[in-house]
């Protein structure tokens, strides 16, 4: 759900404080649990460790990410392929034909 335009983008104040202590281009990972914070232009070039519920996923912020939320780049669910024994056999046949 997006925030009202009159309220403006939400960025966690603690996160801004951590960014202000570092200089641009620094390779240290900034750990955060604030997945709902929007990426602002000040964050470009930094690496954030965004918590996904289990570990911190490193996210390197670039200009195209501005306006998105940090949580969009740290998935909370791991995709395990569909299918069982039959699917494995089909993939094995496909691999053999490609060689």
C-alpha positions in Angstrom: 0.0 0.0 0.0 1.5 3.3 -1.0 1.7 6.3 1.3 -0.4 9.4 0.7 1.4 11.9 -1.6 1.0 14.7 1.0 2.9 12.6 3.6 5.9 12.0 1.4 8.2 9.0 1.2 9.0 7.1 4.4 12.6 6.6 5.3 13.6 5.2 8.7 15.4 8.0 10.7 17.9 5.4 12.1 18.8 4.4 8.6 19.4 8.0 7.6 21.6 8.4 10.7 23.7 5.4 9.7 24.1 6.7 6.1 25.3 10.1 7.3 28.1 8.5 9.3 29.5 6.8 6.2 31.0 8.4 3.1 29.8 7.6 -0.4 31.3 4.5 -2.0 32.0 2.8 1.3 31.8 -1.0 1.1 30.6 -1.6 4.6 27.2 -3.3 4.8 24.5 -1.3 6.7 22.2 -3.8 8.4 18.6 -2.9 8.6 15.2 -4.5 9.5 13.4 -1.5 7.9 12.1 -3.2 4.8 9.4 -0.6 4.3 11.8 2.3 3.9 11.8 3.9 0.5 15.2 4.2 -1.3 16.1 7.9 -1.5 18.9 9.4 -3.7 21.2 9.7 -0.7 21.3 5.9 -0.5 22.7 5.4 -3.9 26.1 3.6 -3.9 25.7 2.0 -0.4 25.3 -1.7 0.4 22.4 -2.5 2.7 21.9 -5.8 4.5 18.1 -6.1 4.4 16.6 -8.7 6.8 14.3 -11.2 5.2 13.2 -12.9 8.4 16.1 -15.2 8.6 19.3 -13.5 7.3 20.5 -10.3 5.9 20.5 -10.1 2.1 23.1 -7.7 0.7 21.5 -5.1 -1.6 23.7 -2.7 -3.5 21.6 0.4 -4.3 21.8 2.1 -7.8 19.9 5.0 -9.4 17.2 2.8 -10.9 16.1 1.6 -7.4 15.2 5.1 -6.2 11.5 5.2 -5.2 11.3 1.5 -4.5 11.2 -0.1 -1.1 14.2 -2.0 0.4 12.1 -5.1 1.0 11.4 -5.5 -2.7 15.0 -6.6 -3.3 15.2 -9.0 -0.4 12.8 -11.9 -1.0 11.3 -13.6 2.0 10.4 -16.9 0.4 12.8 -19.2 -1.4 11.5 -20.8 -4.6 12.0 -24.5 -4.9 11.3 -25.8 -8.4 8.0 -27.5 -9.1 7.7 -31.2 -9.9 9.1 -34.3 -8.5 10.5 -37.4 -10.1 8.9 -36.9 -13.5 10.2 -33.4 -13.7 13.7 -34.5 -12.9 13.6 -37.1 -15.7 12.4 -34.5 -18.2 15.2 -32.1 -17.2 17.7 -34.9 -17.5 16.5 -35.7 -21.1 16.6 -32.0 -22.0 20.2 -31.8 -20.7 21.2 -34.8 -22.7 19.8 -33.4 -26.0 21.6 -30.1 -25.5 25.0 -31.7 -25.3 
